[in-house]
């Protein structure tokens, strides 16, 4: 069984992730590692990748089109 480097994990959780101590201690080491981007999963979606996806696959009618349509329907006739 490998040893857990608690000081490193505490710095990562409390400083890097901004967790409160109670939130940090409620996590398992595996959950903390996933939150830090470790564990074999793909990295979280970043702003650049989101912008690329929005450009490559735009929503029909553009962003917010449904909200604008609903707001327009409530104007007094």
N, CA, C and O atoms as CSV, one atom per row, in Angstrom:
chain,resi,resn,atom,element,x,y,z
A,1,UNK,N,N,0.837,-1.182,0.000
A,1,UNK,CA,C,0.000,0.000,0.000
A,1,UNK,C,C,0.881,1.245,0.000
A,1,UNK,O,O,1.828,1.332,0.782
A,2,UNK,N,N,0.584,2.194,-0.857
A,2,UNK,CA,C,1.404,3.391,-0.922
A,2,UNK,C,C,0.971,4.398,0.137
A,2,UNK,O,O,-0.193,4.456,0.534
A,3,UNK,N,N,1.929,5.176,0.573
A,3,UNK,CA,C,1.633,6.206,1.577
A,3,UNK,C,C,0.993,7.407,0.903
A,3,UNK,O,O,1.295,7.725,-0.247
A,4,UNK,N,N,0.115,8.063,1.624
A,4,UNK,CA,C,-0.550,9.261,1.122
A,4,UNK,C,C,0.220,10.469,1.622
A,4,UNK,O,O,0.475,10.590,2.820
A,5,UNK,N,N,0.589,11.356,0.726
A,5,UNK,CA,C,1.310,12.572,1.076
A,5,UNK,C,C,0.291,13.652,1.436
A,5,UNK,O,O,-0.067,14.483,0.602
A,6,UNK,N,N,-0.171,13.630,2.684
A,6,UNK,CA,C,-1.234,14.534,3.125
A,6,UNK,C,C,-0.900,16.010,2.970
A,6,UNK,O,O,-1.772,16.769,2.547
A,7,UNK,N,N,0.317,16.465,3.288
A,7,UNK,CA,C,0.604,17.890,3.096
A,7,UNK,C,C,0.426,18.343,1.644
A,7,UNK,O,O,-0.085,19.434,1.390
A,8,UNK,N,N,0.841,17.517,0.709
A,8,UNK,CA,C,0.676,17.867,-0.707
A,8,UNK,C,C,-0.804,17.894,-1.073
A,8,UNK,O,O,-1.261,18.821,-1.743
A,9,UNK,N,N,-1.553,16.889,-0.640
A,9,UNK,CA,C,-2.983,16.855,-0.941
A,9,UNK,C,C,-3.727,18.011,-0.281
A,9,UNK,O,O,-4.641,18.582,-0.875
A,10,UNK,N,N,-3.337,18.358,0.948
A,10,UNK,CA,C,-3.994,19.471,1.633
A,10,UNK,C,C,-3.731,20.794,0.915
A,10,UNK,O,O,-4.644,21.604,0.752
A,11,UNK,N,N,-2.488,21.016,0.486
A,11,UNK,CA,C,-2.191,22.244,-0.268
A,11,UNK,C,C,-2.992,22.293,-1.561
A,11,UNK,O,O,-3.528,23.340,-1.925
A,12,UNK,N,N,-3.073,21.170,-2.248
A,12,UNK,CA,C,-3.821,21.130,-3.503
A,12,UNK,C,C,-5.307,21.384,-3.267
A,12,UNK,O,O,-5.932,22.142,-4.008
A,13,UNK,N,N,-5.868,20.763,-2.251
A,13,UNK,CA,C,-7.294,20.922,-1.992
A,13,UNK,C,C,-7.661,22.281,-1.441
A,13,UNK,O,O,-8.629,22.896,-1.886
A,14,UNK,N,N,-6.885,22.757,-0.465
A,14,UNK,CA,C,-7.221,24.007,0.207
A,14,UNK,C,C,-6.804,25.230,-0.609
A,14,UNK,O,O,-7.551,26.206,-0.685
A,15,UNK,N,N,-5.631,25.186,-1.212
A,15,UNK,CA,C,-5.149,26.350,-1.966
A,15,UNK,C,C,-5.584,26.321,-3.423
A,15,UNK,O,O,-6.189,27.272,-3.919
A,16,UNK,N,N,-5.276,25.233,-4.099
A,16,UNK,CA,C,-5.548,25.172,-5.549
A,16,UNK,C,C,-7.042,25.108,-5.852
A,16,UNK,O,O,-7.532,25.823,-6.726
A,17,UNK,N,N,-7.762,24.255,-5.133
A,17,UNK,CA,C,-9.196,24.100,-5.388
A,17,UNK,C,C,-10.047,25.042,-4.552
A,17,UNK,O,O,-11.231,25.223,-4.836
A,18,UNK,N,N,-9.460,25.642,-3.525
A,18,UNK,CA,C,-10.201,26.565,-2.683
A,18,UNK,C,C,-11.248,25.902,-1.802
A,18,UNK,O,O,-12.254,26.520,-1.454
A,19,UNK,N,N,-11.016,24.648,-1.443
A,19,UNK,CA,C,-11.961,23.932,-0.589
A,19,UNK,C,C,-11.852,24.415,0.850
A,19,UNK,O,O,-10.769,24.773,1.313
A,20,UNK,N,N,-12.961,24.422,1.541
A,20,UNK,CA,C,-12.954,24.656,2.979
A,20,UNK,C,C,-12.430,23.379,3.647
A,20,UNK,O,O,-12.562,22.296,3.076
A,21,UNK,N,N,-11.842,23.483,4.841
A,21,UNK,CA,C,-11.321,22.276,5.499
A,21,UNK,C,C,-12.353,21.151,5.623
A,21,UNK,O,O,-12.022,19.986,5.406
A,22,UNK,N,N,-13.592,21.486,5.968
A,22,UNK,CA,C,-14.620,20.442,6.094
A,22,UNK,C,C,-14.880,19.765,4.754
A,22,UNK,O,O,-15.099,18.554,4.706
A,23,UNK,N,N,-14.857,20.533,3.662
A,23,UNK,CA,C,-15.051,19.947,2.335
A,23,UNK,C,C,-13.885,19.037,1.984
A,23,UNK,O,O,-14.078,17.947,1.445
A,24,UNK,N,N,-12.665,19.492,2.295
A,24,UNK,CA,C,-11.479,18.685,2.011
A,24,UNK,C,C,-11.550,17.344,2.736
A,24,UNK,O,O,-11.351,16.295,2.122
A,25,UNK,N,N,-11.831,17.371,4.032
A,25,UNK,CA,C,-11.811,16.146,4.828
A,25,UNK,C,C,-12.991,15.232,4.513
A,25,UNK,O,O,-12.953,14.048,4.850
A,26,UNK,N,N,-14.027,15.749,3.880
A,26,UNK,CA,C,-15.161,14.911,3.492
A,26,UNK,C,C,-14.861,14.094,2.233
A,26,UNK,O,O,-15.560,13.123,1.945
A,27,UNK,N,N,-13.829,14.483,1.486
A,27,UNK,CA,C,-13.471,13.781,0.250
A,27,UNK,C,C,-12.593,12.569,0.536
A,27,UNK,O,O,-11.844,12.542,1.513
A,28,UNK,N,N,-12.697,11.575,-0.327
A,28,UNK,CA,C,-11.725,10.484,-0.309
A,28,UNK,C,C,-10.521,10.941,-1.128
A,28,UNK,O,O,-10.654,11.849,-1.949
A,29,UNK,N,N,-9.350,10.336,-0.927
A,29,UNK,CA,C,-8.201,10.691,-1.764
A,29,UNK,C,C,-8.502,10.513,-3.260
A,29,UNK,O,O,-8.038,11.304,-4.081
A,30,UNK,N,N,-9.269,9.486,-3.612
A,30,UNK,CA,C,-9.613,9.268,-5.023
A,30,UNK,C,C,-10.458,10.410,-5.570
A,30,UNK,O,O,-10.235,10.856,-6.695
A,31,UNK,N,N,-11.432,10.894,-4.784
A,31,UNK,CA,C,-12.270,12.014,-5.221
A,31,UNK,C,C,-11.435,13.280,-5.395
A,31,UNK,O,O,-11.620,14.027,-6.356
A,32,UNK,N,N,-10.523,13.515,-4.468
A,32,UNK,CA,C,-9.657,14.689,-4.560
A,32,UNK,C,C,-8.788,14.619,-5.810
A,32,UNK,O,O,-8.619,15.618,-6.509
A,33,UNK,N,N,-8.243,13.455,-6.089
A,33,UNK,CA,C,-7.398,13.301,-7.281
A,33,UNK,C,C,-8.193,13.569,-8.549
A,33,UNK,O,O,-7.682,14.197,-9.476
A,34,UNK,N,N,-9.436,13.103,-8.605
A,34,UNK,CA,C,-10.278,13.379,-9.770
A,34,UNK,C,C,-10.542,14.871,-9.914
A,34,UNK,O,O,-10.518,15.398,-11.026
A,35,UNK,N,N,-10.795,15.557,-8.805
A,35,UNK,CA,C,-11.036,16.999,-8.844
A,35,UNK,C,C,-9.805,17.753,-9.325
A,35,UNK,O,O,-9.920,18.820,-9.928
A,36,UNK,N,N,-8.632,17.198,-9.058
A,36,UNK,CA,C,-7.380,17.822,-9.484
A,36,UNK,C,C,-7.006,17.452,-10.912
A,36,UNK,O,O,-5.983,17.908,-11.422
A,37,UNK,N,N,-7.830,16.626,-11.567
A,37,UNK,CA,C,-7.574,16.280,-12.958
A,37,UNK,C,C,-6.725,15.048,-13.155
A,37,UNK,O,O,-6.232,14.807,-14.257
A,38,UNK,N,N,-6.543,14.258,-12.102
A,38,UNK,CA,C,-5.765,13.019,-12.199
A,38,UNK,C,C,-6.718,11.837,-12.191
A,38,UNK,O,O,-7.874,11.966,-11.786
A,39,UNK,N,N,-6.243,10.707,-12.630
A,39,UNK,CA,C,-7.049,9.506,-12.527
A,39,UNK,C,C,-7.407,8.889,-13.862
A,39,UNK,O,O,-8.296,8.040,-13.928
A,40,UNK,N,N,-6.740,9.293,-14.920
A,40,UNK,CA,C,-6.954,8.666,-16.213
A,40,UNK,C,C,-8.105,9.228,-17.022
A,40,UNK,O,O,-8.258,8.875,-18.191
A,41,UNK,N,N,-8.904,10.077,-16.446
A,41,UNK,CA,C,-10.016,10.667,-17.195
A,41,UNK,C,C,-9.507,11.837,-18.023
A,41,UNK,O,O,-8.439,12.388,-17.757
A,42,UNK,N,N,-10.277,12.198,-19.013
A,42,UNK,CA,C,-9.921,13.347,-19.837
A,42,UNK,C,C,-9.988,14.619,-18.993
A,42,UNK,O,O,-10.740,14.696,-18.021
A,43,UNK,N,N,-9.202,15.600,-19.375
A,43,UNK,CA,C,-9.212,16.886,-18.671
A,43,UNK,C,C,-10.581,17.543,-18.827
A,43,UNK,O,O,-11.262,17.319,-19.829
A,44,UNK,N,N,-10.989,18.345,-17.857
A,44,UNK,CA,C,-12.275,19.032,-17.966
A,44,UNK,C,C,-12.313,19.955,-19.176
A,44,UNK,O,O,-11.282,20.431,-19.651
A,45,UNK,N,N,-13.507,20.194,-19.654
A,45,UNK,CA,C,-13.697,21.072,-20.803
A,45,UNK,C,C,-13.311,22.491,-20.422
A,45,UNK,O,O,-13.830,23.037,-19.449
A,46,UNK,N,N,-12.404,23.089,-21.183
A,46,UNK,CA,C,-11.976,24.459,-20.936
A,46,UNK,C,C,-12.713,25.441,-21.827
A,46,UNK,O,O,-13.450,25.040,-22.728
A,47,UNK,N,N,-12.512,26.731,-21.574
A,47,UNK,CA,C,-13.192,27.775,-22.340
A,47,UNK,C,C,-12.837,27.739,-23.823
A,47,UNK,O,O,-13.700,27.940,-24.678
A,48,UNK,N,N,-11.566,27.485,-24.124
A,48,UNK,CA,C,-11.139,27.470,-25.523
A,48,UNK,C,C,-11.848,26.350,-26.270
A,48,UNK,O,O,-12.366,26.562,-27.367
A,49,UNK,N,N,-11.874,25.155,-25.677
A,49,UNK,CA,C,-12.530,24.017,-26.330
A,49,UNK,C,C,-14.031,24.254,-26.446
A,49,UNK,O,O,-14.629,23.893,-27.460
A,50,UNK,N,N,-14.654,24.855,-25.430
A,50,UNK,CA,C,-16.072,25.167,-25.502
A,50,UNK,C,C,-16.351,26.136,-26.643
A,50,UNK,O,O,-17.313,25.947,-27.388
A,51,UNK,N,N,-15.529,27.166,-26.792
A,51,UNK,CA,C,-15.705,28.133,-27.889
A,51,UNK,C,C,-15.558,27.444,-29.247
A,51,UNK,O,O,-16.300,27.745,-30.181
A,52,UNK,N,N,-14.606,26.527,-29.353
A,52,UNK,CA,C,-14.433,25.780,-30.605
A,52,UNK,C,C,-15.671,24.954,-30.921
A,52,UNK,O,O,-16.128,24.920,-32.063
A,53,UNK,N,N,-16.211,24.287,-29.904
A,53,UNK,CA,C,-17.402,23.460,-30.118
A,53,UNK,C,C,-18.615,24.315,-30.486
A,53,UNK,O,O,-19.416,23.930,-31.338
A,54,UNK,N,N,-18.746,25.468,-29.844
A,54,UNK,CA,C,-19.864,26.360,-30.161
A,54,UNK,C,C,-19.752,26.875,-31.596
A,54,UNK,O,O,-20.760,27.046,-32.282
A,55,UNK,N,N,-18.524,27.119,-32.041
A,55,UNK,CA,C,-18.306,27.563,-33.416
A,55,UNK,C,C,-18.603,26.430,-34.399
A,55,UNK,O,O,-19.252,26.648,-35.423
A,56,UNK,N,N,-18.134,25.236,-34.090
A,56,UNK,CA,C,-18.267,24.108,-35.007
A,56,UNK,C,C,-19.680,23.529,-35.053
A,56,UNK,O,O,-20.099,23.009,-36.087
A,57,UNK,N,N,-20.406,23.612,-33.961
A,57,UNK,CA,C,-21.761,23.062,-33.894
A,57,UNK,C,C,-22.718,24.088,-33.290
A,57,UNK,O,O,-23.164,23.919,-32.155
A,58,UNK,N,N,-23.036,25.139,-34.028
A,58,UNK,CA,C,-23.914,26.171,-33.471
A,58,UNK,C,C,-25.335,25.654,-33.269
A,58,UNK,O,O,-25.797,24.772,-33.993
A,59,UNK,N,N,-26.018,26.214,-32.278
A,59,UNK,CA,C,-27.418,25.881,-32.039
A,59,UNK,C,C,-28.281,26.537,-33.107
A,59,UNK,O,O,-28.005,27.669,-33.505
A,60,UNK,N,N,-29.324,25.850,-33.585
A,60,UNK,CA,C,-30.227,26.480,-34.546
A,60,UNK,C,C,-30.857,27.726,-33.921
A,60,UNK,O,O,-31.343,27.670,-32.791
A,61,UNK,N,N,-30.853,28.820,-34.624
A,61,UNK,CA,C,-31.433,30.052,-34.113
A,61,UNK,C,C,-30.480,30.853,-33.252
A,61,UNK,O,O,-30.826,31.961,-32.842
A,62,UNK,N,N,-29.300,30.345,-32.962
A,62,UNK,CA,C,-28.327,31.078,-32.163
A,62,UNK,C,C,-28.619,30.999,-30.680
A,62,UNK,O,O,-29.723,30.639,-30.271
A,63,UNK,N,N,-27.636,31.334,-29.889
A,63,UNK,CA,C,-27.767,31.286,-28.433
A,63,UNK,C,C,-28.793,32.301,-27.966
A,63,UNK,O,O,-28.768,33.457,-28.389
A,64,UNK,N,N,-29.683,31.874,-27.105
A,64,UNK,CA,C,-30.672,32.768,-26.530
A,64,UNK,C,C,-31.875,33.036,-27.400
A,64,UNK,O,O,-32.729,33.839,-27.024
A,65,UNK,N,N,-31.975,32.399,-28.545
A,65,UNK,CA,C,-33.088,32.668,-29.461
A,65,UNK,C,C,-34.418,32.309,-28.818
A,65,UNK,O,O,-35.400,33.030,-29.000
A,66,UNK,N,N,-34.473,31.215,-28.074
A,66,UNK,CA,C,-35.721,30.798,-27.441
A,66,UNK,C,C,-36.149,31.802,-26.370
A,66,UNK,O,O,-37.337,32.097,-26.240
A,67,UNK,N,N,-35.199,32.325,-25.609
A,67,UNK,CA,C,-35.517,33.304,-24.571
A,67,UNK,C,C,-36.075,34.567,-25.210
A,67,UNK,O,O,-37.071,35.113,-24.734
A,68,UNK,N,N,-35.442,35.040,-26.289
A,68,UNK,CA,C,-35.918,36.240,-26.972
A,68,UNK,C,C,-37.323,36.031,-27.519
A,68,UNK,O,O,-38.157,36.935,-27.461
A,69,UNK,N,N,-37.587,34.841,-28.049
A,69,UNK,CA,C,-38.915,34.541,-28.603
A,69,UNK,C,C,-39.962,34.599,-27.499
A,69,UNK,O,O,-41.035,35.169,-27.691
A,70,UNK,N,N,-39.655,34.007,-26.332
A,70,UNK,CA,C,-40.600,33.994,-25.221
A,70,UNK,C,C,-40.848,35.413,-24.707
A,70,UNK,O,O,-41.986,35.759,-24.389
A,71,UNK,N,N,-39.816,36.228,-24.622
A,71,UNK,CA,C,-39.978,37.592,-24.143
A,71,UNK,C,C,-40.837,38.395,-25.119
A,71,UNK,O,O,-41.631,39.236,-24.697
A,72,UNK,N,N,-40.684,38.145,-26.405
A,72,UNK,CA,C,-41.456,38.854,-27.419
A,72,UNK,C,C,-42.931,38.482,-27.383
A,72,UNK,O,O,-43.789,39.284,-27.752
A,73,UNK,N,N,-43.225,37.260,-26.939
A,73,UNK,CA,C,-44.614,36.790,-26.890
A,73,UNK,C,C,-45.427,37.480,-25.788
A,73,UNK,O,O,-46.657,37.461,-25.817
A,74,UNK,N,N,-44.737,38.084,-24.825
A,74,UNK,CA,C,-45.435,38.684,-23.689
A,74,UNK,C,C,-45.694,40.181,-23.853
A,74,UNK,O,O,-46.249,40.810,-22.953
A,75,UNK,N,N,-45.311,40.744,-24.958
A,75,UNK,CA,C,-45.564,42.160,-25.185
A,75,UNK,C,C,-47.056,42.394,-25.393
A,75,UNK,O,O,-47.698,41.653,-26.138
A,76,UNK,N,N,-47.604,43.391,-24.760
A,76,UNK,CA,C,-49.051,43.655,-24.870
A,76,UNK,C,C,-49.451,43.944,-26.291
A,76,UNK,O,O,-48.771,44.693,-26.992
A,77,UNK,N,N,-50.570,43.346,-26.732
A,77,UNK,CA,C,-50.982,43.404,-28.120
A,77,UNK,C,C,-51.808,44.502,-28.450
A,77,UNK,O,O,-52.214,44.645,-29.603
